[in-house]
Amino acid sequence: MMNTIELNPDTTIDLYSTAHNLIVHQGENAIEMLCAEAEALRQNEQSEEDLFACIELMRVVNELIDMETAGPIH
């Protein structure tokens, strides 16, 4: 499982880059992996910052998947 602290991006570009890399490496499992990570952070009462970073990353991964599904915009 991925360490959420490593997924705490500092800028929007980093967030989208991290989300893209996660999709490339995890494929369809990216969302499930992030959901499991978020649930583990909730249950273990880890840092709220880590939890929010994981949730934000999950949002961006979903956004990128939706964009890919919709097809080219030009």
C-alpha positions as CSV (number, residue, x, y, z in Angstrom):
1,M,0.0,0.0,0.0
2,M,1.2,3.5,-0.8
3,N,2.3,5.9,1.9
4,T,-0.2,8.8,1.9
5,I,2.5,11.2,3.0
6,E,4.2,10.7,-0.3
7,L,0.9,11.7,-2.0
8,N,0.7,15.1,-0.3
9,P,1.4,17.4,-3.2
10,D,2.4,21.0,-2.8
11,T,0.9,22.4,-6.0
12,T,-1.9,21.7,-8.4
13,I,0.5,20.5,-11.0
14,D,2.0,18.0,-8.6
15,L,-1.5,16.8,-7.7
16,Y,-2.5,16.1,-11.3
17,S,0.9,14.6,-12.1
18,T,0.6,12.3,-9.0
19,A,-2.9,11.3,-10.0
20,H,-1.8,10.5,-13.6
21,N,1.1,8.4,-12.4
22,L,-1.2,6.6,-10.0
23,I,-3.6,5.7,-12.9
24,V,-0.7,4.6,-15.1
25,H,0.7,2.3,-12.5
26,Q,-2.5,1.1,-10.8
27,G,-5.0,1.2,-13.7
28,E,-8.5,0.5,-12.6
29,N,-7.3,-0.3,-9.1
30,A,-6.3,3.3,-8.4
31,I,-9.7,4.3,-7.0
32,E,-10.1,1.2,-4.9
33,M,-6.5,1.6,-3.5
34,L,-7.2,5.2,-2.6
35,C,-10.5,4.3,-0.9
36,A,-8.8,1.6,1.1
37,E,-6.1,4.0,2.1
38,A,-8.6,6.7,3.1
39,E,-10.5,4.2,5.2
40,A,-7.3,3.0,6.9
41,L,-6.4,6.6,7.7
42,R,-9.9,7.1,9.2
43,Q,-9.9,4.0,11.3
44,N,-6.3,4.6,12.6
45,E,-7.1,8.2,13.3
46,Q,-4.1,9.3,11.4
47,S,-3.3,12.9,10.5
48,E,-6.2,14.8,9.0
49,E,-3.7,16.3,6.6
50,D,-2.9,12.9,5.2
51,L,-6.6,12.0,5.0
52,F,-7.5,15.2,3.1
53,A,-4.5,14.7,0.7
54,C,-5.8,11.2,0.0
55,I,-9.3,12.3,-0.6
56,E,-8.2,15.2,-2.8
57,L,-6.1,12.8,-4.8
58,M,-9.1,10.5,-5.2
59,R,-11.1,13.4,-6.5
60,V,-8.4,14.2,-9.1
61,V,-8.1,10.6,-10.2
62,N,-11.8,10.4,-10.8
63,E,-11.7,13.7,-12.7
64,L,-8.9,12.4,-15.0
65,I,-10.7,9.1,-15.5
66,D,-13.9,11.1,-16.5
67,M,-11.9,13.2,-18.9
68,E,-10.4,10.1,-20.5
69,T,-13.8,8.5,-20.8
70,A,-15.3,11.6,-22.4
71,G,-12.7,11.6,-25.1
72,P,-10.8,14.4,-26.8
73,I,-12.0,18.0,-26.3
74,H,-10.9,19.3,-29.6
